[in-house]
Amino acid sequence: MTVSDGASAPAVGAGRTGRFSWRMRMGVAIALAAAALVLFLLIRTGADDVMRWDFRFGPSFDRRFRTASAIVLAAFCQGVATVLFHTVTHNRILTPSIIGLDSLYVLIQTVGVAVVGARFVDNSDSILQFLLQTAGMVLFAGVLYRWMFSGRFASLFLLLLAGVVMGLAFRAVSEFLQRLIAPSDFDALQIKLFGRLGSVNTELLPIAAVICAVVGVIVWRRRRVLDVLLLGREPATSLGVNHQRELTIALVLIAILVSVSTALVGPLTFFGFIIATLAYQVSGDWRHRATLPMSVLIGVFTLAAGQFVLTNVFYAAGTLTVIIEFCGGVAFLAILLLRKGTM
């Protein structure tokens, strides 16, 4: 029930890589992520184009703090979800978006604008819509898992294939509806179809944080079982692990994390792929005790540093996630074409 790209499982006991242990590497990553957040929160470029420390707690700081909170939550959701997805699929060139949750989010937004108009977008950051969108995406994933895993020919490969097909169908319906709506409504819709970090509703952050905390505790308590899943179905079963049960639990947690991230900040197709791939390279340990937190820390550093540079160096009001998605697509193609089988 695994999907493999030919990459072999890591050797058991390979806890150190190079001169530095995974704990030392984790300490450096924590320091870099914290420094990037502090710079983003406390440095502001004034009217004279000079960057200065700004310790005033006003509307400007509140806005930056809201963005920083969204950065941490998005990095956590995408990093943990992608590492878990790579674990259960045994394929490091896949992303959780292959299940079709991003496409379902686009369809929900498009249908809402087509039926209600631009005011659907104006109210899309409300708590009710956030919960409904998250619940809808998790329900879709649950039905898909139940459908694919309850039959006689249950297969993870068929699950991924069904996710791809349904994702394409959602995209096709969305594009058709987008051609029918008014131009003004279409412009309003486009804002929601790209990842956004600076326009998150503050009221949604505590809800998303609680969900992430609960999922994080569950994942961390099961990290050793996830290490066993890396060995494959037959070795994991021989070691006493109920492979299908653990696979289903991991997929449900992935669906929750991706749904929360997408409903909170919008689609981030390749961001998780970037930070997970970097985490594998620099964590110094193949076990989840290292790769999971490292992917989150790299995600926080990437988003915080990128947002800081975009705001204070280039004075750009654009969307950072568009740049990240472009870089992620290039990295995906480079790894797929040039380094296949070496990840």
ROMAR-466895 format. One line per field, with one value per residue: residue in one letter; chain; x, y, z of N, C-alpha, C in turn. Coordinates in steps of 0.05 Angstrom, whole numbers, plus 5000, padded with zeros to 4 digits. Example, Ala and Ser with C-alpha at 12.3 -4.5 7.8 and 13.67 -1.06 7.14 Angstrom:
residuo	c(a_s)
cadena	c(A_A)
n.c1	c(5264_5257)
n.c2	c(4886_4955)
n.c3	c(5156_5142)
ca.c1	c(5246_5273)
ca.c2	c(4910_4979)
ca.c3	c(5156_5143)
c.c1	c(5264_5258)
c.c2	c(4934_5001)
c.c3	c(5156_5157)
END
This chain:
residuo	c(m_t_v_s_d_g_a_s_a_p_a_v_g_a_g_r_t_g_r_f_s_w_r_m_r_m_g_v_a_i_a_l_a_a_a_a_l_v_l_f_l_l_i_r_t_g_a_d_d_v_m_r_w_d_f_r_f_g_p_s_f_d_r_r_f_r_t_a_s_a_i_v_l_a_a_f_c_q_g_v_a_t_v_l_f_h_t_v_t_h_n_r_i_l_t_p_s_i_i_g_l_d_s_l_y_v_l_i_q_t_v_g_v_a_v_v_g_a_r_f_v_d_n_s_d_s_i_l_q_f_l_l_q_t_a_g_m_v_l_f_a_g_v_l_y_r_w_m_f_s_g_r_f_a_s_l_f_l_l_l_l_a_g_v_v_m_g_l_a_f_r_a_v_s_e_f_l_q_r_l_i_a_p_s_d_f_d_a_l_q_i_k_l_f_g_r_l_g_s_v_n_t_e_l_l_p_i_a_a_v_i_c_a_v_v_g_v_i_v_w_r_r_r_r_v_l_d_v_l_l_l_g_r_e_p_a_t_s_l_g_v_n_h_q_r_e_l_t_i_a_l_v_l_i_a_i_l_v_s_v_s_t_a_l_v_g_p_l_t_f_f_g_f_i_i_a_t_l_a_y_q_v_s_g_d_w_r_h_r_a_t_l_p_m_s_v_l_i_g_v_f_t_l_a_a_g_q_f_v_l_t_n_v_f_y_a_a_g_t_l_t_v_i_i_e_f_c_g_g_v_a_f_l_a_i_l_l_l_r_k_g_t_m)
cadena	c(A_A_A_A_A_A_A_A_A_A_A_A_A_A_A_A_A_A_A_A_A_A_A_A_A_A_A_A_A_A_A_A_A_A_A_A_A_A_A_A_A_A_A_A_A_A_A_A_A_A_A_A_A_A_A_A_A_A_A_A_A_A_A_A_A_A_A_A_A_A_A_A_A_A_A_A_A_A_A_A_A_A_A_A_A_A_A_A_A_A_A_A_A_A_A_A_A_A_A_A_A_A_A_A_A_A_A_A_A_A_A_A_A_A_A_A_A_A_A_A_A_A_A_A_A_A_A_A_A_A_A_A_A_A_A_A_A_A_A_A_A_A_A_A_A_A_A_A_A_A_A_A_A_A_A_A_A_A_A_A_A_A_A_A_A_A_A_A_A_A_A_A_A_A_A_A_A_A_A_A_A_A_A_A_A_A_A_A_A_A_A_A_A_A_A_A_A_A_A_A_A_A_A_A_A_A_A_A_A_A_A_A_A_A_A_A_A_A_A_A_A_A_A_A_A_A_A_A_A_A_A_A_A_A_A_A_A_A_A_A_A_A_A_A_A_A_A_A_A_A_A_A_A_A_A_A_A_A_A_A_A_A_A_A_A_A_A_A_A_A_A_A_A_A_A_A_A_A_A_A_A_A_A_A_A_A_A_A_A_A_A_A_A_A_A_A_A_A_A_A_A_A_A_A_A_A_A_A_A_A_A_A_A_A_A_A_A_A_A_A_A_A_A_A_A_A_A_A_A_A_A_A_A_A_A_A_A_A_A_A_A_A_A)
n.c1	c(5016_5041_5071_5124_5184_5230_5268_5307_5293_5318_5378_5375_5392_5423_5438_5469_5497_5551_5593_5561_5511_5441_5415_5447_5441_5387_5385_5412_5375_5330_5349_5357_5304_5277_5306_5292_5237_5238_5265_5227_5184_5202_5231_5226_5218_5227_5200_5245_5272_5304_5320_5297_5295_5233_5196_5146_5080_5030_4979_5009_5047_5011_4990_5036_5046_5001_5010_5058_5040_5006_5046_5075_5035_5021_5071_5077_5032_5039_5092_5091_5049_5068_5115_5092_5061_5099_5120_5079_5070_5119_5146_5181_5172_5121_5064_5018_4976_4961_4919_4875_4853_4867_4845_4791_4782_4788_4744_4702_4706_4698_4646_4618_4625_4601_4548_4533_4562_4611_4610_4613_4667_4683_4664_4690_4730_4707_4692_4653_4652_4705_4706_4667_4690_4738_4716_4688_4730_4758_4718_4710_4760_4757_4713_4735_4778_4751_4722_4762_4791_4757_4741_4750_4796_4831_4876_4932_4955_4911_4880_4910_4909_4854_4848_4877_4847_4797_4813_4828_4777_4750_4779_4767_4712_4713_4742_4706_4661_4685_4690_4639_4623_4617_4664_4683_4670_4703_4754_4754_4752_4801_4837_4831_4850_4903_4959_4959_4986_4985_4934_4901_4846_4844_4814_4811_4860_4868_4834_4855_4905_4894_4875_4921_4956_4932_4935_4990_5008_4987_5014_5068_5069_5064_5110_5150_5123_5113_5166_5174_5138_5165_5196_5166_5108_5108_5154_5138_5090_5108_5135_5095_5060_4998_4988_4951_4915_4948_4964_4915_4903_4946_4935_4886_4902_4937_4900_4870_4909_4925_4876_4864_4907_4899_4847_4859_4903_4902_4916_4977_5015_5068_5099_5103_5131_5181_5202_5201_5236_5284_5289_5300_5351_5383_5373_5401_5386_5346_5299_5233_5234_5270_5262_5209_5204_5246_5228_5186_5213_5246_5207_5184_5228_5237_5188_5184_5233_5230_5184_5201_5244_5217_5183_5215_5262_5253_5207_5157_5090_5070_5050_5081_5077_5068_5118_5145_5117_5131_5187_5186_5161_5201_5243_5219_5216_5270_5291_5261_5276_5333_5354_5329_5312_5353_5339)
n.c2	c(4976_5023_5080_5089_5123_5100_5113_5091_5067_5102_5084_5048_5077_5117_5169_5215_5265_5286_5334_5357_5344_5327_5356_5402_5425_5435_5473_5516_5526_5541_5589_5620_5623_5649_5697_5718_5726_5765_5808_5819_5835_5879_5916_5971_6007_6074_6138_6162_6122_6090_6036_6023_6005_5990_5997_6009_5996_5993_6003_5989_5951_5913_5895_5872_5832_5800_5781_5753_5713_5685_5667_5631_5592_5575_5555_5513_5479_5467_5446_5401_5371_5359_5329_5285_5266_5250_5209_5169_5158_5144_5174_5228_5269_5284_5324_5345_5370_5341_5310_5340_5381_5435_5449_5440_5481_5526_5517_5522_5577_5600_5582_5606_5662_5663_5653_5688_5735_5789_5801_5754_5742_5785_5768_5722_5713_5706_5674_5634_5620_5604_5558_5527_5520_5493_5447_5426_5413_5375_5337_5321_5297_5256_5225_5209_5178_5138_5115_5096_5062_5023_4985_4923_4925_4962_5015_5056_5080_5083_5118_5166_5173_5180_5228_5263_5262_5281_5331_5355_5356_5391_5438_5447_5457_5503_5539_5543_5568_5616_5642_5659_5695_5764_5816_5849_5818_5775_5798_5808_5755_5734_5751_5716_5669_5663_5652_5686_5727_5774_5791_5765_5746_5767_5741_5689_5666_5645_5600_5569_5561_5528_5482_5466_5458_5413_5374_5374_5353_5301_5281_5285_5249_5203_5197_5157_5113_5132_5133_5078_5068_5088_5046_5014_4975_4918_4909_4943_4920_4870_4886_4895_4938_4965_4975_4996_5023_5062_5089_5111_5145_5181_5204_5229_5268_5297_5318_5351_5390_5412_5432_5471_5506_5522_5546_5587_5620_5613_5576_5540_5512_5491_5505_5473_5430_5453_5467_5418_5387_5415_5407_5352_5351_5382_5368_5328_5279_5224_5211_5227_5260_5297_5315_5334_5381_5411_5422_5457_5500_5517_5533_5576_5611_5621_5646_5690_5717_5727_5759_5802_5822_5833_5874_5914_5921_5918_5947_5928_5913_5866_5796_5751_5695_5683_5689_5649_5603_5603_5595_5546_5513_5514_5490_5440_5419_5418_5381_5337_5326_5328_5304_5257_5203_5210_5236)
n.c3	c(5000_4990_4959_4918_4898_4886_4923_4976_5043_5101_5135_5195_5257_5239_5265_5264_5223_5187_5220_5260_5309_5308_5347_5354_5304_5306_5346_5321_5280_5310_5332_5285_5264_5306_5307_5256_5263_5305_5280_5239_5270_5301_5272_5230_5170_5160_5137_5115_5090_5122_5163_5227_5298_5326_5380_5394_5415_5376_5326_5281_5300_5319_5271_5247_5285_5280_5228_5237_5272_5236_5201_5233_5244_5191_5174_5210_5198_5143_5142_5179_5157_5105_5115_5142_5100_5063_5092_5096_5042_5022_4985_4964_4928_4925_4945_4997_4971_4928_4941_4931_4962_4959_4910_4921_4958_4925_4892_4929_4943_4893_4879_4920_4909_4858_4871_4914_4906_4908_4962_4989_4991_5023_5072_5081_5118_5166_5228_5225_5170_5164_5197_5171_5120_5133_5158_5114_5078_5108_5115_5062_5052_5090_5071_5022_5040_5067_5026_4992_5024_5044_5009_4973_4942_4968_4967_4973_4929_4893_4922_4919_4864_4856_4885_4852_4804_4822_4841_4792_4769_4803_4794_4740_4741_4773_4740_4698_4723_4738_4691_4683_4721_4743_4722_4765_4810_4799_4804_4859_4877_4862_4901_4942_4922_4925_4968_5029_5078_5106_5114_5150_5191_5257_5296_5279_5291_5345_5344_5302_5324_5369_5344_5316_5359_5385_5344_5337_5387_5384_5338_5356_5399_5371_5343_5342_5323_5272_5253_5247_5206_5163_5147_5114_5092_5102_5138_5180_5197_5213_5259_5294_5284_5267_5205_5167_5200_5225_5180_5162_5206_5202_5152_5162_5199_5167_5130_5163_5179_5129_5112_5152_5145_5091_5093_5128_5108_5053_4990_4990_4953_4939_4982_5029_5007_4995_5047_5074_5042_5049_5104_5107_5086_5121_5174_5200_5220_5207_5233_5258_5302_5291_5237_5235_5272_5249_5197_5208_5233_5192_5156_5185_5188_5133_5115_5151_5144_5089_5086_5116_5084_5037_5054_5079_5050_4993_4993_4977_4964_4950_4944_4984_4983_4930_4906_4934_4918_4864_4867_4893_4854_4814_4844_4852_4800_4788_4825_4812_4759_4758_4804_4815_4855_4891_4936)
ca.c1	c(5000_5058_5078_5152_5198_5255_5286_5307_5289_5343_5390_5368_5414_5438_5429_5486_5506_5572_5605_5543_5488_5415_5408_5461_5429_5361_5390_5417_5349_5313_5360_5351_5275_5271_5318_5276_5212_5244_5270_5202_5166_5212_5245_5208_5231_5213_5196_5271_5283_5323_5308_5301_5280_5208_5185_5119_5058_5007_4966_5029_5057_4990_4988_5059_5043_4981_5024_5077_5025_4998_5070_5081_5015_5024_5095_5071_5013_5051_5115_5084_5032_5084_5132_5075_5052_5122_5124_5059_5071_5146_5153_5187_5166_5092_5055_4990_4956_4953_4893_4854_4841_4870_4825_4765_4781_4783_4717_4684_4707_4686_4617_4607_4624_4582_4521_4528_4576_4636_4608_4622_4696_4686_4657_4703_4748_4692_4696_4634_4661_4730_4700_4653_4709_4755_4701_4682_4753_4764_4697_4716_4783_4747_4697_4753_4793_4733_4715_4785_4802_4738_4735_4767_4821_4840_4904_4941_4959_4885_4872_4924_4898_4827_4852_4886_4824_4776_4824_4825_4749_4744_4792_4752_4686_4719_4748_4681_4645_4699_4684_4612_4618_4623_4693_4688_4670_4727_4777_4753_4757_4830_4851_4829_4861_4932_4966_4960_4995_4981_4905_4887_4829_4856_4796_4815_4885_4866_4821_4875_4927_4885_4874_4948_4967_4921_4947_5018_5012_4982_5036_5093_5067_5065_5133_5165_5108_5119_5192_5171_5124_5185_5209_5149_5085_5115_5170_5122_5071_5123_5143_5071_5045_4975_4997_4928_4904_4966_4963_4890_4906_4964_4922_4867_4917_4946_4877_4863_4929_4923_4851_4867_4925_4886_4825_4869_4920_4899_4932_5006_5019_5095_5114_5110_5151_5207_5213_5206_5260_5307_5292_5313_5379_5398_5365_5422_5374_5323_5276_5214_5241_5287_5252_5185_5209_5263_5212_5171_5231_5254_5184_5182_5250_5232_5166_5190_5255_5220_5165_5218_5259_5197_5171_5234_5283_5242_5183_5137_5065_5060_5045_5105_5072_5070_5146_5152_5106_5147_5212_5180_5157_5227_5257_5206_5224_5299_5296_5249_5290_5362_5363_5310_5322_5375_5328)
ca.c2	c(5000_5047_5092_5093_5134_5086_5121_5071_5077_5108_5063_5051_5084_5140_5192_5238_5271_5306_5341_5367_5327_5339_5376_5426_5437_5445_5498_5537_5532_5557_5616_5634_5628_5670_5723_5728_5737_5789_5829_5826_5848_5902_5934_5983_6027_6100_6154_6169_6097_6079_6016_6029_5989_6003_5982_6020_5976_6007_5989_5977_5927_5893_5883_5854_5809_5783_5768_5734_5690_5670_5655_5607_5571_5564_5538_5488_5462_5457_5429_5375_5356_5348_5307_5262_5255_5235_5184_5149_5152_5137_5189_5255_5288_5289_5344_5339_5382_5321_5298_5357_5400_5462_5453_5442_5508_5544_5512_5534_5606_5607_5578_5627_5687_5661_5653_5711_5758_5796_5802_5728_5746_5803_5754_5696_5711_5704_5649_5614_5610_5589_5531_5512_5512_5473_5423_5416_5400_5351_5317_5310_5278_5232_5209_5198_5157_5116_5103_5083_5042_5004_4965_4899_4932_4986_5020_5084_5090_5090_5142_5189_5176_5192_5256_5278_5264_5299_5357_5366_5362_5416_5461_5451_5470_5530_5556_5549_5588_5641_5655_5668_5716_5792_5822_5859_5795_5759_5811_5803_5727_5728_5757_5693_5645_5663_5652_5713_5727_5800_5799_5744_5756_5761_5723_5661_5655_5626_5574_5553_5553_5506_5458_5459_5447_5386_5357_5372_5334_5274_5273_5282_5225_5180_5200_5132_5096_5143_5123_5050_5068_5093_5021_5001_4961_4891_4911_4955_4899_4849_4897_4898_4962_4963_4994_5011_5041_5084_5104_5126_5167_5201_5218_5247_5291_5313_5332_5373_5411_5426_5447_5494_5525_5533_5563_5610_5637_5607_5554_5541_5486_5481_5514_5450_5414_5466_5465_5390_5378_5427_5394_5326_5355_5395_5361_5311_5255_5217_5206_5249_5278_5319_5326_5349_5408_5425_5433_5480_5522_5527_5548_5602_5629_5628_5665_5714_5732_5736_5781_5825_5833_5844_5899_5934_5924_5924_5964_5916_5906_5842_5772_5735_5668_5679_5684_5623_5583_5602_5582_5518_5499_5510_5469_5414_5409_5412_5357_5315_5321_5327_5290_5236_5179_5217_5250)
ca.c3	c(5000_4990_4933_4921_4875_4884_4944_4997_5070_5114_5152_5224_5273_5227_5281_5261_5196_5187_5246_5280_5315_5301_5367_5348_5281_5315_5360_5301_5266_5328_5334_5260_5262_5326_5297_5234_5274_5319_5260_5226_5289_5315_5255_5211_5152_5162_5112_5105_5079_5141_5181_5256_5317_5333_5403_5401_5412_5365_5304_5263_5313_5319_5244_5244_5303_5267_5206_5248_5281_5213_5191_5250_5240_5164_5173_5225_5183_5118_5147_5191_5138_5083_5125_5146_5074_5052_5108_5089_5014_5015_4960_4972_4908_4926_4965_5005_4953_4908_4949_4919_4981_4949_4889_4934_4970_4903_4883_4949_4940_4867_4881_4938_4894_4837_4882_4931_4896_4921_4991_5000_4997_5045_5097_5081_5140_5190_5243_5215_5144_5168_5208_5151_5099_5144_5161_5087_5066_5124_5108_5035_5055_5104_5053_5003_5053_5073_5001_4980_5042_5054_4989_4971_4930_4981_4959_4975_4902_4883_4937_4907_4837_4859_4892_4828_4786_4833_4841_4765_4764_4818_4780_4715_4748_4782_4717_4683_4738_4738_4665_4682_4741_4734_4726_4792_4828_4793_4817_4888_4881_4858_4925_4959_4909_4929_4996_5040_5106_5119_5116_5165_5212_5283_5311_5271_5299_5368_5336_5287_5342_5385_5327_5310_5383_5389_5324_5343_5409_5373_5320_5371_5415_5353_5325_5340_5304_5245_5245_5238_5181_5143_5138_5095_5104_5113_5162_5202_5206_5228_5284_5311_5278_5249_5184_5155_5220_5228_5155_5162_5225_5191_5130_5174_5210_5144_5119_5182_5178_5103_5112_5169_5132_5067_5101_5142_5092_5024_4980_4990_4940_4939_5005_5045_4993_4999_5074_5080_5028_5063_5130_5104_5080_5142_5201_5212_5231_5190_5249_5259_5324_5279_5212_5239_5281_5231_5175_5218_5237_5165_5146_5199_5179_5105_5113_5166_5131_5064_5091_5125_5061_5018_5065_5087_5030_4967_4996_4959_4977_4936_4960_4987_4976_4901_4900_4945_4901_4839_4874_4899_4829_4802_4859_4848_4774_4788_4840_4798_4735_4761_4827_4821_4868_4910_4959)
c.c1	c(5017_5064_5107_5164_5225_5275_5284_5303_5316_5353_5383_5394_5430_5429_5445_5494_5527_5583_5586_5519_5463_5407_5422_5448_5401_5365_5396_5391_5331_5323_5354_5322_5267_5282_5301_5250_5216_5249_5244_5184_5176_5228_5226_5223_5214_5210_5223_5286_5305_5309_5316_5286_5255_5195_5157_5098_5033_4995_4986_5041_5036_4987_5011_5057_5022_4994_5043_5063_5016_5022_5076_5061_5017_5048_5091_5054_5026_5075_5108_5067_5049_5102_5116_5067_5075_5126_5104_5060_5098_5155_5157_5183_5136_5087_5027_4969_4947_4926_4870_4841_4844_4849_4797_4761_4775_4754_4697_4683_4693_4656_4604_4605_4604_4553_4515_4540_4600_4634_4614_4652_4700_4681_4672_4722_4733_4697_4678_4644_4687_4724_4686_4672_4728_4741_4694_4706_4761_4743_4702_4739_4774_4731_4715_4768_4775_4726_4738_4795_4783_4732_4755_4795_4832_4870_4909_4945_4932_4874_4885_4913_4871_4829_4860_4862_4803_4787_4822_4796_4741_4755_4776_4726_4692_4726_4724_4664_4658_4695_4656_4606_4627_4653_4700_4689_4695_4752_4778_4760_4787_4846_4852_4842_4891_4937_4970_4968_4988_4952_4889_4870_4840_4840_4800_4841_4884_4854_4841_4897_4919_4885_4903_4961_4958_4934_4976_5024_5008_5005_5062_5092_5069_5090_5149_5150_5112_5146_5190_5157_5143_5197_5192_5127_5093_5132_5155_5103_5085_5133_5119_5055_5022_4978_4973_4916_4922_4966_4938_4892_4923_4950_4900_4880_4928_4923_4869_4883_4927_4898_4852_4885_4913_4864_4835_4884_4918_4917_4962_5017_5047_5111_5122_5131_5179_5218_5218_5231_5285_5311_5306_5344_5395_5392_5386_5411_5349_5297_5258_5219_5257_5273_5226_5190_5227_5247_5196_5189_5241_5232_5181_5203_5245_5211_5173_5212_5246_5202_5181_5232_5239_5186_5192_5257_5273_5217_5160_5113_5053_5057_5069_5101_5073_5099_5155_5142_5122_5174_5208_5175_5183_5243_5245_5216_5254_5305_5285_5266_5320_5371_5343_5323_5345_5365_5326)
c.c2	c(5025_5055_5099_5105_5122_5094_5100_5083_5082_5086_5069_5057_5107_5165_5217_5240_5292_5310_5349_5348_5342_5359_5402_5440_5448_5471_5521_5545_5548_5585_5632_5642_5650_5697_5735_5739_5763_5813_5838_5842_5875_5921_5945_6005_6052_6114_6162_6144_6086_6060_6022_6009_6005_5986_5993_5999_5991_5990_5975_5951_5905_5879_5864_5829_5790_5767_5747_5710_5673_5655_5629_5585_5559_5546_5512_5469_5450_5439_5402_5359_5344_5326_5282_5249_5240_5209_5163_5141_5141_5150_5218_5276_5294_5311_5337_5350_5363_5309_5315_5377_5429_5468_5455_5470_5528_5541_5525_5564_5614_5604_5600_5654_5686_5663_5679_5737_5765_5797_5775_5729_5764_5789_5728_5692_5709_5676_5627_5602_5595_5560_5514_5502_5490_5446_5410_5401_5374_5329_5305_5290_5253_5214_5195_5175_5133_5101_5086_5060_5020_4982_4942_4906_4959_4990_5050_5096_5098_5115_5167_5194_5189_5221_5273_5283_5283_5327_5371_5373_5388_5440_5467_5466_5499_5549_5563_5570_5615_5656_5667_5692_5744_5798_5833_5837_5777_5771_5806_5774_5721_5733_5732_5668_5644_5664_5680_5711_5752_5808_5777_5757_5747_5741_5694_5649_5637_5600_5557_5544_5529_5480_5448_5446_5418_5367_5353_5353_5306_5264_5268_5256_5200_5181_5174_5113_5106_5134_5094_5050_5074_5068_5007_4985_4935_4893_4923_4935_4878_4859_4903_4923_4956_4983_5010_5031_5066_5102_5122_5150_5189_5217_5237_5272_5309_5330_5355_5396_5426_5442_5472_5515_5538_5553_5589_5630_5632_5584_5559_5514_5475_5489_5491_5433_5426_5461_5437_5379_5389_5414_5367_5330_5366_5386_5344_5285_5249_5214_5231_5268_5301_5331_5342_5378_5424_5437_5457_5504_5534_5543_5575_5621_5639_5650_5691_5731_5743_5760_5806_5838_5846_5871_5921_5939_5932_5941_5954_5909_5880_5818_5755_5706_5662_5674_5657_5600_5580_5587_5552_5502_5494_5489_5442_5402_5402_5386_5333_5307_5315_5308_5267_5212_5185_5232_5233)
c.c3	c(5000_4961_4935_4895_4872_4906_4967_5024_5083_5132_5181_5239_5263_5241_5277_5232_5197_5215_5268_5284_5308_5322_5363_5324_5288_5330_5342_5287_5284_5330_5309_5257_5282_5318_5275_5244_5289_5300_5246_5244_5298_5298_5234_5195_5153_5135_5099_5094_5096_5160_5210_5273_5325_5355_5411_5395_5403_5343_5285_5274_5314_5292_5239_5261_5291_5244_5216_5259_5258_5201_5207_5245_5212_5162_5187_5209_5159_5123_5158_5171_5116_5092_5130_5120_5061_5067_5099_5060_5005_4989_4967_4951_4906_4947_4973_4987_4932_4915_4938_4938_4972_4927_4900_4946_4948_4893_4903_4946_4915_4868_4898_4924_4872_4847_4897_4920_4912_4951_5004_5007_5021_5072_5100_5104_5167_5203_5231_5188_5146_5178_5187_5128_5108_5147_5134_5075_5081_5118_5081_5037_5069_5087_5032_5015_5058_5048_4990_4998_5052_5034_4990_4960_4941_4975_4962_4948_4890_4897_4924_4879_4837_4867_4869_4809_4796_4835_4813_4759_4779_4804_4754_4721_4757_4759_4701_4697_4738_4712_4664_4701_4730_4739_4753_4813_4824_4805_4847_4894_4880_4884_4943_4947_4911_4959_5006_5070_5121_5123_5129_5187_5239_5299_5303_5282_5324_5361_5321_5305_5359_5369_5322_5335_5389_5369_5329_5366_5399_5356_5336_5388_5397_5335_5322_5322_5275_5235_5235_5211_5158_5131_5117_5108_5117_5138_5186_5214_5223_5255_5302_5306_5260_5227_5173_5175_5223_5203_5154_5182_5214_5169_5140_5185_5188_5133_5137_5180_5152_5102_5128_5156_5108_5074_5114_5124_5062_5016_4981_4979_4945_4964_5023_5033_4997_5026_5083_5067_5041_5090_5128_5100_5103_5170_5215_5224_5215_5206_5252_5282_5314_5255_5216_5250_5262_5207_5183_5222_5211_5153_5159_5190_5151_5102_5127_5153_5104_5066_5100_5101_5042_5028_5069_5068_5003_4968_4979_4976_4965_4955_4960_4977_4946_4893_4910_4928_4875_4845_4880_4874_4815_4816_4855_4821_4774_4802_4825_4774_4738_4783_4834_4833_4888_4933_4983)
END
